Amino acid sequence: MTDIKQIAVNALEDLKGQDIVTLDVSELSDVMDTLIICTGTSSRQVKSLAENVVEDGKEAGIRPIGVEGMETGEWVLVDYGDLVVHVMQAQVRGFYELEKLWSMTPNTRDNADGSDPHQD
């Protein structure tokens, strides 16, 4: 089977996407396994990067479930189910800090109050 993760990273690198990060979020999410985050220098580059990911995926026989954000080009999300690609302008990426958000240990009902659920 074709690896959409590698196709997406290559497509981003081909158009000089900046600061490409791949995160394994399988332990944090039941919805997806991998996030790829990339910075584009302008709305035009953000759109081009996302379009390149979609086109390279289609050439490999893989179509996204959805693409959002192409209108403005500030933040484009390409959803492949298990893999979600976020292409963002630098100021948007800095504001939302997805890497930080998705690297945190999630709260559960057991430790939502800050206590250690393993202590008696």
Summary of the structure (lengths in Angstrom):
residues: 120
radius of gyration: 16.1
end to end distance: 47.7
largest distance: 55.9
contacts: 338
relative contact order: 0.19
helix: 34%
strand: 24%
